[in-house]
């Protein structure tokens, strides 16, 4: 294992990307090869993100007042800085409409993960959240790095093995949790059996075979690629970088970027996003309370 400045060397390799028994956008299973690269051993932390903000005076999208012309018809009281936070319902509900457990929260941002009244004091080693894709790109440029491609991310997450899709049972070893995911009845009751209701400090759990931490759970991570559910059928076999444009049939008007790794909200009964092949997606100008990133660097 090779380390330098908090990054781990990921060797070049070839693997079968996706899952034959996964979600439709994880298919078809296809062979991909990637060159070697350096990858952050952990998700970017609040401490690291704060150094970037202090050095550049960067203001994240969640901290900026929305432009009224970008949101025609929106009530003035909603045109304030903020972000989207997890808002668990009190009682069990249908899992068909995920908007039920999310809430636009004025004042929520990376400094205030749950909104006004919350802060990151004591959470310096937790992953920075409410970071939009555009914010992550700004950080990468400052750090002299970049976001991983989706193929690089999956190859790194597999740790040099075939690593079949994980289940909740795989993440429990000798009654000890090995990743920060949801326990209990999603989305109303989190038993916190793993010790965390939300994010965990990076490096809390054992790393994979490449020395990477939290490649399953904790927070979703941005990738460089645009998202298309049908991209795998036309993917390049060598160092794929994703499609030129985005398309999501569920929200065709909203371009989206790929997210990987799942989060503390992932459960076997719902998204199972902690599987190495699982794909998430989101608008590049939108952050969430369970969304962060890590960087890579070419050789």
C-alpha positions in Angstrom: 0.0 0.0 0.0 1.4 3.4 -1.0 0.5 6.6 0.7 1.3 10.3 0.1 -0.3 13.4 1.6 -3.4 11.5 2.7 -3.8 9.8 -0.7 -3.6 6.1 -1.6 -2.2 4.7 -4.9 -4.9 2.7 -6.8 -3.1 0.4 -9.4 -4.3 0.1 -13.0 -6.6 -2.8 -13.6 -9.5 -4.4 -15.4 -12.8 -5.4 -13.9 -16.5 -6.1 -14.8 -18.3 -2.9 -14.0 -21.9 -2.9 -12.9 -24.0 -5.8 -11.6 -26.1 -8.3 -13.5 -28.6 -8.5 -10.6 -28.5 -4.8 -9.7 -30.7 -1.9 -10.7 -31.4 -1.3 -14.4 -28.9 1.5 -14.6 -26.1 -0.9 -13.3 -26.5 -3.0 -16.4 -25.2 -4.4 -18.6 -22.2 -5.8 -16.9 -19.3 -4.7 -19.0 -15.5 -5.0 -18.9 -13.6 -1.8 -18.2 -9.9 -1.0 -17.6 -8.5 2.0 -15.8 -5.1 3.5 -15.5 -3.6 3.9 -12.0 -4.3 7.0 -10.0 -4.1 8.5 -6.5 -7.2 8.7 -4.4 -8.0 10.4 -1.1 -8.0 7.8 1.6 -11.1 9.4 3.2 -13.9 11.7 2.2 -13.0 15.4 2.4 -13.6 16.5 6.0 -15.0 19.7 7.5 -11.5 20.5 8.7 -10.1 20.2 5.2 -13.0 22.0 3.6 -12.6 24.9 6.1 -8.9 25.3 5.1 -10.0 25.7 1.5 -12.7 28.3 2.4 -10.3 30.3 4.5 -7.7 30.3 1.8 -10.0 31.2 -1.0 -13.0 32.9 0.7 -15.2 30.6 -1.3 -18.9 30.7 -0.7 -20.8 27.5 -1.3 -24.0 27.4 -3.3 -26.0 26.6 -0.2 -24.7 29.9 1.4 -25.7 32.0 -1.6 -29.1 33.7 -2.0 -31.0 32.1 -4.9 -31.6 34.3 -7.9 -35.3 34.9 -8.3 -35.1 34.6 -12.1 -33.9 31.0 -11.7 -36.9 30.1 -9.7 -40.0 31.8 -11.3 -43.0 31.8 -9.1 -41.1 30.9 -5.9 -42.4 32.8 -2.8 -39.9 35.4 -1.6 -39.5 33.7 1.8 -38.0 30.7 0.0 -35.4 32.7 -1.8 -32.9 32.5 1.0 -29.7 30.6 1.4 -30.2 27.0 2.4 -30.0 23.3 1.5 -31.9 20.0 1.7 -31.9 18.1 5.0 -33.1 14.6 6.0 -36.5 15.0 7.8 -37.6 11.7 9.2 -41.3 11.1 9.4 -42.7 10.2 12.8 -44.5 7.1 11.6 -43.8 4.4 9.0 -44.7 5.5 5.5 -44.6 4.2 1.9 -41.2 4.3 0.3 -42.5 5.2 -3.1 -42.1 9.0 -2.7 -38.6 9.9 -1.3 -39.5 13.6 -1.2 -41.5 12.9 1.9 -38.4 12.6 4.1 -36.5 15.5 2.6 -37.0 19.2 3.6 -35.6 22.4 2.2 -34.0 24.0 5.2 -33.1 27.8 5.2 -29.7 28.2 6.8 -28.5 24.7 6.2 -25.0 24.4 4.7 -21.6 22.7 5.4 -21.2 24.8 8.5 -24.7 24.1 9.8 -25.4 20.5 8.7 -28.9 20.3 10.2 -29.7 24.0 9.7 -29.6 26.9 12.1 -28.7 25.8 15.6 -26.3 23.1 14.4 -22.6 23.5 13.7 -19.5 21.4 13.0 -17.8 22.0 16.4 -16.5 18.6 17.4 -17.2 17.3 13.9 -13.9 18.5 12.3 -13.2 14.9 11.2 -16.6 14.2 9.8 -17.1 14.5 6.0 -18.2 17.9 4.7 -21.8 17.8 3.5 -24.2 20.1 1.7 -21.4 20.4 -0.9 -22.7 20.8 -4.4 -20.8 19.3 -7.4 -19.8 22.8 -8.4 -18.4 23.4 -4.9 -16.5 20.1 -5.0 -14.9 21.1 -8.3 -13.8 24.4 -6.8 -12.1 22.5 -4.0 -10.4 20.1 -6.4 -9.0 23.0 -8.4 -7.6 24.6 -5.3 -6.1 21.3 -4.1 -4.6 20.5 -7.5 -6.8 17.4 -7.8 -10.0 16.3 -9.5 -13.1 14.3 -9.0 -12.9 10.5 -9.8 -14.6 9.1 -12.9 -17.4 6.7 -12.1 -15.2 3.8 -13.3 -12.3 4.9 -11.2 -14.6 5.1 -8.2 -16.0 1.6 -8.6 -12.6 0.0 -9.3 -11.3 1.6 -6.1 -14.3 0.6 -4.1 -14.0 -3.0 -5.1 -10.5 -3.0 -3.6 -9.0 -5.1 -6.3 -11.5 -7.9 -5.9 -14.7 -9.0 -7.8 -16.5 -8.0 -4.5 -20.1 -9.0 -5.2 -22.9 -6.6 -4.2 -22.9 -6.1 -0.4 -25.9 -6.7 1.8 -26.6 -5.5 5.3 -25.5 -8.9 6.6 -22.1 -8.4 5.0 -21.7 -5.1 6.8 -22.2 -6.8 10.2 -19.2 -8.8 11.4 -19.3 -10.5 14.8 -22.2 -8.2 15.9 -20.0 -5.2 14.9 -20.9 -2.8 12.1 -18.3 -2.3 9.5 -19.9 0.7 7.7 -22.1 3.6 8.6 -25.6 2.8 7.1 -29.2 2.8 8.4 -30.4 0.4 11.0 -34.0 0.1 11.9 -37.3 0.9 10.1 -36.5 3.3 7.3 -37.1 6.2 7.2 -38.9 6.7 10.5 -36.7 4.8 13.0 -33.0 4.7 13.2 -31.8 2.4 16.0 -28.2 3.7 15.6 -26.8 0.3 16.2 -23.6 1.4 14.6 -23.3 4.3 17.0 -24.2 7.1 14.6 -27.5 8.8 13.7 -25.9 10.8 10.9 -22.2 11.1 9.6 -19.4 9.3 11.3 -15.8 10.6 11.6 -13.9 9.5 8.5 -11.8 6.4 9.2 -14.0 5.1 11.9 -14.4 1.7 10.1 -11.7 -0.5 8.7 -10.4 0.4 5.2 -10.7 -1.8 2.1 -7.8 -3.7 0.6 -6.5 -0.5 -1.1 -6.5 1.4 2.2 -9.6 3.5 1.4 -12.1 4.3 4.1 -15.9 4.7 3.9 -16.3 3.5 0.3 -19.5 2.0 1.6 -21.9 4.3 3.6 -21.3 7.5 5.5 -22.0 9.9 2.7 -22.6 9.7 -1.0 -19.7 11.0 -3.1 -19.7 13.1 -6.2 -18.1 11.7 -9.4 -17.0 13.6 -12.5 -19.4 11.9 -14.9 -22.8 13.1 -16.2 -25.5 10.6 -15.4 -27.4 8.5 -17.9 -29.2 5.3 -17.0 -28.3 3.7 -20.4 -24.7 4.7 -20.5 -23.2 1.3 -19.8 -24.5 -0.1 -23.1 -22.2 2.4 -24.9 -19.4 2.9 -22.4 -15.8 3.0 -23.6 -13.7 0.0 -22.4 -10.7 2.0 -21.5 -10.8 4.9 -19.0 -14.5 5.8 -19.6 -15.4 9.3 -18.6 -19.2 9.1 -18.9 -21.6 10.5 -21.5 -21.3 14.0 -23.0 -24.7 15.0 -21.7 -27.0 13.9 -18.9 -30.5 12.4 -19.1 -32.7 11.1 -16.3 -36.1 9.9 -17.5 -37.6 10.7 -14.1 -36.6 14.3 -14.3 -35.6 15.0 -17.9 -35.4 18.7 -17.4 -32.6 18.4 -14.7 -29.1 17.5 -15.8 -27.4 15.3 -13.2 -24.0 14.1 -12.1 -23.2 10.7 -10.8 -22.9 10.0 -7.0 -21.4 6.8 -5.5 -21.0 4.9 -2.3 -24.3 5.3 -0.4 -24.7 7.0 3.0 -25.8 6.7 6.5 -29.4 6.7 5.1 -29.0 3.5 3.0 -30.9 0.5 4.1 -31.5 -3.0 2.6 -35.2 -2.2 2.3 -34.6 0.9 0.2 -31.6 2.1 -1.9 -28.8 -0.3 -0.9 -26.5 2.3 -2.3 -23.5 1.0 -0.3 -23.0 -1.7 -2.9 -19.8 -1.0 -5.1 -21.9 -1.0 -8.3 -24.8 1.1 -7.0 -25.3 4.5 -8.8 -26.8 7.7 -7.4 -27.3 11.0 -9.2 -28.0 14.6 -8.4 -28.2 18.1 -9.9 -24.7 19.7 -9.8 -26.0 22.8 -8.0 -27.6 20.9 -5.2 -26.1 19.7 -1.9 -27.7 17.4 0.7 -27.1 16.5 4.3 -25.7 13.0 3.3 -23.6 14.1 0.3 -19.9 14.8 0.2 -16.9 13.9 -2.0 -13.3 12.8 -2.2 -10.6 13.7 -4.7 -8.2 11.8 -7.0 -5.1 12.7 -8.8 -3.6 11.2 -12.0 -0.1 9.7 -11.9 
